[in-house]
Amino acid sequence: MDDASYCATPAPAPPEAAAGPPFAECVLCREPTEYPESTRGATLCPVCAWQEAGRSACSG
């Protein structure tokens, strides 16, 4: 069986824009967060939230 399409890989899908309302920026790294822009207070992206949790847990 010499079917070349058997081993062919599909073309990568183009990145899609996130659907939904505009998201708030992280106050530390300015990346989009999972919170809408209308959220009050200091919003953190998941990465910065995880790092802050580690810092506060180890601060004694």
All heavy atoms as a GROMACS GRO file, in nm:
protein
  426
    1MET      N    1   0.086  -0.117   0.000
    1MET     CA    2   0.000   0.000   0.000
    1MET      C    3   0.090   0.124   0.000
    1MET      O    4   0.158   0.151   0.097
    1MET     CB    5  -0.090  -0.004   0.123
    1MET     CG    6  -0.185   0.108   0.132
    1MET     SD    7  -0.295   0.069   0.271
    1MET     CE    8  -0.405   0.201   0.257
    2ASP      N    9   0.090   0.197  -0.110
    2ASP     CA   10   0.174   0.316  -0.124
    2ASP      C   11   0.091   0.443  -0.122
    2ASP      O   12   0.107   0.532  -0.205
    2ASP     CB   13   0.253   0.310  -0.256
    2ASP     CG   14   0.363   0.207  -0.249
    2ASP    OD1   15   0.410   0.180  -0.137
    2ASP    OD2   16   0.402   0.156  -0.355
    3ASP      N   17   0.001   0.454  -0.027
    3ASP     CA   18  -0.085   0.573  -0.019
    3ASP      C   19  -0.012   0.682   0.060
    3ASP      O   20   0.006   0.672   0.181
    3ASP     CB   21  -0.217   0.536   0.049
    3ASP     CG   22  -0.320   0.648   0.042
    3ASP    OD1   23  -0.293   0.749  -0.025
    3ASP    OD2   24  -0.426   0.633   0.104
    4ALA      N   25   0.031   0.789  -0.007
    4ALA     CA   26   0.106   0.898   0.056
    4ALA      C   27   0.021   0.977   0.154
    4ALA      O   28   0.072   1.038   0.247
    4ALA     CB   29   0.164   0.990  -0.050
    5SER      N   30  -0.111   0.977   0.137
    5SER     CA   31  -0.197   1.054   0.227
    5SER      C   32  -0.208   0.989   0.365
    5SER      O   33  -0.252   1.052   0.460
    5SER     CB   34  -0.335   1.072   0.166
    5SER     OG   35  -0.400   0.946   0.154
    6TYR      N   36  -0.167   0.864   0.376
    6TYR     CA   37  -0.174   0.794   0.504
    6TYR      C   38  -0.084   0.861   0.607
    6TYR      O   39  -0.121   0.876   0.723
    6TYR     CB   40  -0.134   0.648   0.486
    6TYR     CG   41  -0.132   0.570   0.615
    6TYR    CD1   42  -0.252   0.528   0.671
    6TYR    CD2   43  -0.014   0.542   0.681
    6TYR    CE1   44  -0.252   0.457   0.790
    6TYR    CE2   45  -0.013   0.471   0.800
    6TYR     CZ   46  -0.133   0.428   0.854
    6TYR     OH   47  -0.133   0.360   0.972
    7CYS      N   48   0.035   0.907   0.568
    7CYS     CA   49   0.129   0.969   0.660
    7CYS      C   50   0.125   1.121   0.656
    7CYS      O   51   0.202   1.186   0.726
    7CYS     CB   52   0.271   0.922   0.628
    7CYS     SG   53   0.294   0.746   0.660
    8ALA      N   54   0.041   1.177   0.575
    8ALA     CA   55   0.035   1.324   0.564
    8ALA      C   56  -0.022   1.383   0.692
    8ALA      O   57  -0.114   1.329   0.752
    8ALA     CB   58  -0.050   1.363   0.444
    9THR      N   59   0.035   1.493   0.735
    9THR     CA   60  -0.016   1.562   0.852
    9THR      C   61  -0.104   1.678   0.808
    9THR      O   62  -0.074   1.744   0.708
    9THR     CB   63   0.099   1.616   0.939
    9THR    OG1   64   0.180   1.702   0.859
    9THR    CG2   65   0.184   1.505   0.995
   10PRO      N   66  -0.211   1.704   0.879
   10PRO     CA   67  -0.298   1.814   0.841
   10PRO      C   68  -0.229   1.949   0.865
   10PRO      O   69  -0.142   1.961   0.951
   10PRO     CB   70  -0.420   1.797   0.931
   10PRO     CG   71  -0.371   1.719   1.046
   10PRO     CD   72  -0.259   1.632   0.995
   11ALA      N   73  -0.269   2.048   0.790
   11ALA     CA   74  -0.215   2.182   0.808
   11ALA      C   75  -0.260   2.237   0.942
   11ALA      O   76  -0.373   2.210   0.987
   11ALA     CB   77  -0.263   2.273   0.696
   12PRO      N   78  -0.174   2.310   1.014
   12PRO     CA   79  -0.215   2.366   1.143
   12PRO      C   80  -0.326   2.468   1.126
   12PRO      O   81  -0.328   2.544   1.029
   12PRO     CB   82  -0.088   2.431   1.197
   12PRO     CG   83  -0.001   2.451   1.078
   12PRO     CD   84  -0.038   2.347   0.978
   13ALA      N   85  -0.418   2.466   1.219
   13ALA     CA   86  -0.529   2.561   1.215
   13ALA      C   87  -0.480   2.699   1.258
   13ALA      O   88  -0.397   2.710   1.348
   13ALA     CB   89  -0.641   2.514   1.309
   14PRO      N   90  -0.528   2.805   1.194
   14PRO     CA   91  -0.486   2.939   1.235
   14PRO      C   92  -0.539   2.971   1.374
   14PRO      O   93  -0.647   2.924   1.413
   14PRO     CB   94  -0.549   3.030   1.130
   14PRO     CG   95  -0.663   2.952   1.074
   14PRO     CD   96  -0.624   2.807   1.086
   15PRO      N   97  -0.465   3.048   1.453
   15PRO     CA   98  -0.515   3.083   1.587
   15PRO      C   99  -0.641   3.168   1.576
   15PRO      O  100  -0.650   3.257   1.491
   15PRO     CB  101  -0.400   3.163   1.649
   15PRO     CG  102  -0.315   3.205   1.536
   15PRO     CD  103  -0.338   3.109   1.423
   16GLU      N  104  -0.735   3.137   1.661
   16GLU     CA  105  -0.862   3.210   1.660
   16GLU      C  106  -0.863   3.311   1.773
   16GLU      O  107  -0.809   3.287   1.880
   16GLU     CB  108  -0.978   3.112   1.677
   16GLU     CG  109  -0.990   3.014   1.562
   16GLU     CD  110  -1.106   2.920   1.581
   16GLU    OE1  111  -1.195   2.949   1.664
   16GLU    OE2  112  -1.109   2.817   1.513
   17ALA      N  113  -0.927   3.422   1.748
   17ALA     CA  114  -0.941   3.524   1.852
   17ALA      C  115  -1.038   3.473   1.958
   17ALA      O  116  -1.132   3.399   1.929
   17ALA     CB  117  -0.994   3.653   1.791
   18ALA      N  118  -1.012   3.508   2.080
   18ALA     CA  119  -1.098   3.466   2.190
   18ALA      C  120  -1.235   3.532   2.175
   18ALA      O  121  -1.244   3.654   2.158
   18ALA     CB  122  -1.036   3.502   2.323
   19ALA      N  123  -1.338   3.452   2.179
   19ALA     CA  124  -1.473   3.505   2.168
   19ALA      C  125  -1.518   3.556   2.304
   19ALA      O  126  -1.474   3.509   2.407
   19ALA     CB  127  -1.566   3.397   2.118
   20GLY      N  128  -1.605   3.652   2.301
   20GLY     CA  129  -1.659   3.704   2.426
   20GLY      C  130  -1.622   3.849   2.449
   20GLY      O  131  -1.569   3.916   2.361
   21PRO      N  132  -1.650   3.897   2.568
   21PRO     CA  133  -1.624   4.038   2.598
   21PRO      C  134  -1.474   4.066   2.604
   21PRO      O  135  -1.394   3.974   2.620
   21PRO     CB  136  -1.687   4.056   2.736
   21PRO     CG  137  -1.682   3.922   2.798
   21PRO     CD  138  -1.699   3.824   2.683
   22PRO      N  139  -1.436   4.192   2.594
   22PRO     CA  140  -1.293   4.224   2.610
   22PRO      C  141  -1.248   4.189   2.751
   22PRO      O  142  -1.321   4.208   2.848
   22PRO     CB  143  -1.285   4.374   2.584
   22PRO     CG  144  -1.424   4.424   2.577
   22PRO     CD  145  -1.517   4.307   2.568
   23PHE      N  146  -1.129   4.136   2.760
   23PHE     CA  147  -1.078   4.090   2.889
   23PHE      C  148  -0.986   4.195   2.951
   23PHE      O  149  -0.917   4.268   2.882
   23PHE     CB  150  -1.004   3.958   2.873
   23PHE     CG  151  -1.094   3.846   2.831
   23PHE    CD1  152  -1.098   3.803   2.700
   23PHE    CD2  153  -1.178   3.786   2.923
   23PHE    CE1  154  -1.183   3.700   2.661
   23PHE    CE2  155  -1.263   3.682   2.886
   23PHE     CZ  156  -1.265   3.640   2.754
   24ALA      N  157  -0.984   4.199   3.084
   24ALA     CA  158  -0.898   4.291   3.158
   24ALA      C  159  -0.754   4.248   3.144
   24ALA      O  160  -0.724   4.131   3.124
   24ALA     CB  161  -0.940   4.293   3.305
   25GLU      N  162  -0.661   4.345   3.155
   25GLU     CA  163  -0.519   4.314   3.150
   25GLU      C  164  -0.469   4.276   3.289
   25GLU      O  165  -0.517   4.329   3.389
   25GLU     CB  166  -0.440   4.437   3.105
   25GLU     CG  167  -0.453   4.470   2.959
   25GLU     CD  168  -0.364   4.587   2.920
   25GLU    OE1  169  -0.318   4.661   3.008
   25GLU    OE2  170  -0.342   4.604   2.800
   26CYS      N  171  -0.372   4.189   3.294
   26CYS     CA  172  -0.305   4.155   3.419
   26CYS      C  173  -0.229   4.278   3.465
   26CYS      O  174  -0.164   4.346   3.385
   26CYS     CB  175  -0.209   4.038   3.395
   26CYS     SG  176  -0.110   3.994   3.538
   27VAL      N  177  -0.235   4.308   3.594
   27VAL     CA  178  -0.167   4.428   3.644
   27VAL      C  179  -0.016   4.411   3.652
   27VAL      O  180   0.056   4.508   3.663
   27VAL     CB  181  -0.222   4.469   3.784
   27VAL    CG1  182  -0.368   4.511   3.774
   27VAL    CG2  183  -0.205   4.358   3.885
   28LEU      N  184   0.033   4.288   3.641
   28LEU     CA  185   0.178   4.264   3.648
   28LEU      C  186   0.241   4.251   3.510
   28LEU      O  187   0.342   4.313   3.481
   28LEU     CB  188   0.207   4.139   3.731
   28LEU     CG  189   0.162   4.146   3.877
   28LEU    CD1  190   0.189   4.015   3.948
   28LEU    CD2  191   0.230   4.260   3.948
   29CYS      N  192   0.183   4.168   3.423
   29CYS     CA  193   0.247   4.140   3.293
   29CYS      C  194   0.169   4.195   3.174
   29CYS      O  195   0.214   4.183   3.062
   29CYS     CB  196   0.269   3.991   3.277
   29CYS     SG  197   0.118   3.896   3.257
   30ARG      N  198   0.050   4.249   3.196
   30ARG     CA  199  -0.035   4.310   3.094
   30ARG      C  200  -0.090   4.210   2.992
   30ARG      O  201  -0.140   4.248   2.888
   30ARG     CB  202   0.037   4.425   3.024
   30ARG     CG  203   0.082   4.532   3.121
   30ARG     CD  204   0.141   4.652   3.054
   30ARG     NE  205   0.047   4.719   2.966
   30ARG     CZ  206  -0.030   4.822   3.002
   30ARG    NH1  207  -0.022   4.870   3.123
   30ARG    NH2  208  -0.111   4.878   2.915
   31GLU      N  209  -0.084   4.081   3.024
   31GLU     CA  210  -0.147   3.979   2.940
   31GLU      C  211  -0.298   3.978   2.969
   31GLU      O  212  -0.340   4.018   3.077
   31GLU     CB  213  -0.089   3.841   2.970
   31GLU     CG  214   0.054   3.824   2.924
   31GLU     CD  215   0.068   3.823   2.774
   31GLU    OE1  216  -0.017   3.763   2.705
   31GLU    OE2  217   0.164   3.885   2.725
   32PRO      N  218  -0.381   3.930   2.875
   32PRO     CA  219  -0.525   3.922   2.903
   32PRO      C  220  -0.554   3.822   3.015
   32PRO      O  221  -0.487   3.720   3.025
   32PRO     CB  222  -0.586   3.876   2.772
   32PRO     CG  223  -0.476   3.858   2.676
   32PRO     CD  224  -0.347   3.890   2.741
   33THR      N  225  -0.649   3.854   3.098
   33THR     CA  226  -0.690   3.765   3.207
   33THR      C  227  -0.818   3.693   3.167
   33THR      O  228  -0.868   3.710   3.056
   33THR     CB  229  -0.715   3.843   3.336
   33THR    OG1  230  -0.827   3.930   3.316
   33THR    CG2  231  -0.594   3.925   3.376
   34GLU      N  232  -0.874   3.615   3.258
   34GLU     CA  233  -1.001   3.549   3.232
   34GLU      C  234  -1.118   3.633   3.281
   34GLU      O  235  -1.231   3.589   3.278
   34GLU     CB  236  -1.004   3.410   3.295
   34GLU     CG  237  -0.899   3.382   3.395
   34GLU     CD  238  -0.898   3.242   3.450
   34GLU    OE1  239  -0.857   3.150   3.380
   34GLU    OE2  240  -0.939   3.229   3.566
   35TYR      N  241  -1.092   3.754   3.327
   35TYR     CA  242  -1.194   3.843   3.381
   35TYR      C  243  -1.233   3.949   3.278
   35TYR      O  244  -1.149   3.998   3.204
   35TYR     CB  245  -1.142   3.914   3.507
   35TYR     CG  246  -1.094   3.818   3.613
   35TYR    CD1  247  -0.959   3.799   3.636
   35TYR    CD2  248  -1.185   3.745   3.688
   35TYR    CE1  249  -0.914   3.710   3.732
   35TYR    CE2  250  -1.142   3.655   3.785
   35TYR     CZ  251  -1.007   3.638   3.806
   35TYR     OH  252  -0.964   3.550   3.901
   36PRO      N  253  -1.361   3.990   3.274
   36PRO     CA  254  -1.401   4.097   3.182
   36PRO      C  255  -1.339   4.231   3.226
   36PRO      O  256  -1.298   4.248   3.340
   36PRO     CB  257  -1.552   4.099   3.192
   36PRO     CG  258  -1.585   4.030   3.319
   36PRO     CD  259  -1.473   3.936   3.349
   37GLU      N  260  -1.333   4.326   3.132
   37GLU     CA  261  -1.276   4.458   3.162
   37GLU      C  262  -1.349   4.529   3.275
   37GLU      O  263  -1.292   4.614   3.342
   37GLU     CB  264  -1.279   4.546   3.037
   37GLU     CG  265  -1.164   4.520   2.944
   37GLU     CD  266  -1.162   4.619   2.828
   37GLU    OE1  267  -1.263   4.688   2.804
   37GLU    OE2  268  -1.058   4.624   2.762
   38SER      N  269  -1.476   4.495   3.296
   38SER     CA  270  -1.554   4.563   3.399
   38SER      C  271  -1.520   4.518   3.540
   38SER      O  272  -1.570   4.575   3.637
   38SER     CB  273  -1.703   4.540   3.373
   38SER     OG  274  -1.732   4.402   3.378
   39THR      N  275  -1.434   4.418   3.557
   39THR     CA  276  -1.396   4.367   3.688
   39THR      C  277  -1.315   4.472   3.763
   39THR      O  278  -1.222   4.530   3.709
   39THR     CB  279  -1.313   4.238   3.676
   39THR    OG1  280  -1.388   4.142   3.603
   39THR    CG2  281  -1.276   4.182   3.812
   40ARG      N  282  -1.353   4.499   3.887
   40ARG     CA  283  -1.280   4.597   3.968
   40ARG      C  284  -1.170   4.528   4.046
   40ARG      O  285  -1.175   4.410   4.073
   40ARG     CB  286  -1.376   4.665   4.066
   40ARG     CG  287  -1.477   4.750   3.996
   40ARG     CD  288  -1.572   4.811   4.097
   40ARG     NE  289  -1.646   4.914   4.029
   40ARG     CZ  290  -1.652   5.039   4.072
   40ARG    NH1  291  -1.594   5.074   4.183
   40ARG    NH2  292  -1.720   5.127   4.003
   41GLY      N  293  -1.069   4.606   4.081
   41GLY     CA  294  -0.959   4.554   4.160
   41GLY      C  295  -0.843   4.511   4.074
   41GLY      O  296  -0.841   4.531   3.953
   42ALA      N  297  -0.743   4.453   4.137
   42ALA     CA  298  -0.622   4.408   4.068
   42ALA      C  299  -0.648   4.272   4.005
   42ALA      O  300  -0.664   4.173   4.075
   42ALA     CB  301  -0.505   4.401   4.166
   43THR      N  302  -0.654   4.268   3.873
   43THR     CA  303  -0.676   4.142   3.804
   43THR      C  304  -0.541   4.081   3.763
   43THR      O  305  -0.451   4.151   3.720
   43THR     CB  306  -0.762   4.163   3.678
   43THR    OG1  307  -0.701   4.263   3.597
   43THR    CG2  308  -0.902   4.207   3.715
   44LEU      N  309  -0.530   3.952   3.783
   44LEU     CA  310  -0.407   3.880   3.749
   44LEU      C  311  -0.438   3.770   3.649
   44LEU      O  312  -0.543   3.707   3.657
   44LEU     CB  313  -0.344   3.818   3.874
   44LEU     CG  314  -0.299   3.912   3.984
   44LEU    CD1  315  -0.254   3.832   4.106
   44LEU    CD2  316  -0.188   4.002   3.936
   45CYS      N  317  -0.344   3.747   3.557
   45CYS     CA  318  -0.358   3.633   3.466
   45CYS      C  319  -0.332   3.506   3.546
   45CYS      O  320  -0.279   3.511   3.658
   45CYS     CB  321  -0.260   3.647   3.348
   45CYS     SG  322  -0.087   3.625   3.393
   46PRO      N  323  -0.366   3.390   3.493
   46PRO     CA  324  -0.344   3.265   3.569
   46PRO      C  325  -0.199   3.242   3.610
   46PRO      O  326  -0.172   3.194   3.719
   46PRO     CB  327  -0.393   3.157   3.473
   46PRO     CG  328  -0.491   3.225   3.384
   46PRO     CD  329  -0.442   3.365   3.370
   47VAL      N  330  -0.104   3.279   3.525
   47VAL     CA  331   0.038   3.258   3.557
   47VAL      C  332   0.079   3.346   3.675
   47VAL      O  333   0.140   3.299   3.772
   47VAL     CB  334   0.127   3.286   3.434
   47VAL    CG1  335   0.273   3.282   3.471
   47VAL    CG2  336   0.096   3.188   3.323
   48CYS      N  337   0.046   3.475   3.670
   48CYS     CA  338   0.083   3.566   3.778
   48CYS      C  339   0.008   3.533   3.907
   48CYS      O  340   0.063   3.545   4.016
   48CYS     CB  341   0.059   3.711   3.737
   48CYS     SG  342   0.174   3.769   3.609
   49ALA      N  343  -0.118   3.489   3.896
   49ALA     CA  344  -0.194   3.449   4.014
   49ALA      C  345  -0.126   3.330   4.083
   49ALA      O  346  -0.115   3.326   4.206
   49ALA     CB  347  -0.337   3.415   3.976
   50TRP      N  348  -0.079   3.234   4.004
   50TRP     CA  349  -0.010   3.117   4.059
   50TRP      C  350   0.121   3.159   4.126
   50TRP      O  351   0.153   3.112   4.235
   50TRP     CB  352   0.016   3.018   3.946
   50TRP     CG  353   0.086   2.894   3.990
   50TRP    CD1  354   0.034   2.788   4.056
   50TRP    CD2  355   0.225   2.864   3.969
   50TRP    NE1  356   0.130   2.693   4.077
   50TRP    CE2  357   0.249   2.738   4.025
   50TRP    CE3  358   0.329   2.932   3.910
   50TRP    CZ2  359   0.374   2.678   4.023
   50TRP    CZ3  360   0.455   2.872   3.908
   50TRP    CH2  361   0.475   2.747   3.964
   51GLN      N  362   0.196   3.250   4.063
   51GLN     CA  363   0.322   3.296   4.123
   51GLN      C  364   0.296   3.374   4.251
   51GLN      O  365   0.370   3.358   4.348
   51GLN     CB  366   0.398   3.382   4.022
   51GLN     CG  367   0.452   3.302   3.905
   51GLN     CD  368   0.513   3.386   3.797
   51GLN    OE1  369   0.495   3.508   3.791
   51GLN    NE2  370   0.587   3.323   3.707
   52GLU      N  371   0.196   3.458   4.253
   52GLU     CA  372   0.162   3.533   4.375
   52GLU      C  373   0.120   3.439   4.487
   52GLU      O  374   0.155   3.461   4.603
   52GLU     CB  375   0.051   3.634   4.347
   52GLU     CG  376   0.100   3.759   4.277
   52GLU     CD  377   0.194   3.841   4.363
   52GLU    OE1  378   0.163   3.867   4.482
   52GLU    OE2  379   0.300   3.879   4.312
   53ALA      N  380   0.046   3.335   4.455
   53ALA     CA  381   0.004   3.238   4.558
   53ALA      C  382   0.124   3.169   4.616
   53ALA      O  383   0.132   3.147   4.739
   53ALA     CB  384  -0.092   3.136   4.498
   54GLY      N  385   0.223   3.136   4.533
   54GLY     CA  386   0.346   3.074   4.584
   54GLY      C  387   0.426   3.168   4.672
   54GLY      O  388   0.479   3.127   4.774
   55ARG      N  389   0.431   3.294   4.634
   55ARG     CA  390   0.504   3.392   4.715
   55ARG      C  391   0.439   3.412   4.852
   55ARG      O  392   0.506   3.417   4.953
   55ARG     CB  393   0.511   3.527   4.642
   55ARG     CG  394   0.607   3.529   4.529
   55ARG     CD  395   0.621   3.670   4.471
   55ARG     NE  396   0.673   3.663   4.337
   55ARG     CZ  397   0.606   3.690   4.227
   55ARG    NH1  398   0.482   3.733   4.233
   55ARG    NH2  399   0.662   3.678   4.109
   56SER      N  400   0.306   3.424   4.851
   56SER     CA  401   0.238   3.448   4.979
   56SER      C  402   0.239   3.325   5.068
   56SER      O  403   0.244   3.335   5.190
   56SER     CB  404   0.096   3.498   4.956
   56SER     OG  405   0.018   3.398   4.894
   57ALA      N  406   0.238   3.207   5.010
   57ALA     CA  407   0.241   3.083   5.088
   57ALA      C  408   0.377   3.062   5.153
   57ALA      O  409   0.388   3.006   5.262
   57ALA     CB  410   0.207   2.964   5.001
   58CYS      N  411   0.483   3.109   5.090
   58CYS     CA  412   0.618   3.088   5.140
   58CYS      C  413   0.670   3.205   5.225
   58CYS      O  414   0.782   3.202   5.272
   58CYS     CB  415   0.715   3.063   5.024
   58CYS     SG  416   0.678   2.911   4.935
   59SER      N  417   0.588   3.307   5.240
   59SER     CA  418   0.635   3.425   5.311
   59SER      C  419   0.629   3.406   5.462
   59SER      O  420   0.680   3.490   5.536
   59SER     CB  421   0.555   3.548   5.269
   59SER     OG  422   0.420   3.533   5.308
   60GLY      N  423   0.565   3.302   5.508
   60GLY     CA  424   0.565   3.267   5.649
   60GLY      C  425   0.472   3.344   5.728
   60GLY      O  426   0.454   3.384   5.827
   0.00000   0.00000   0.00000
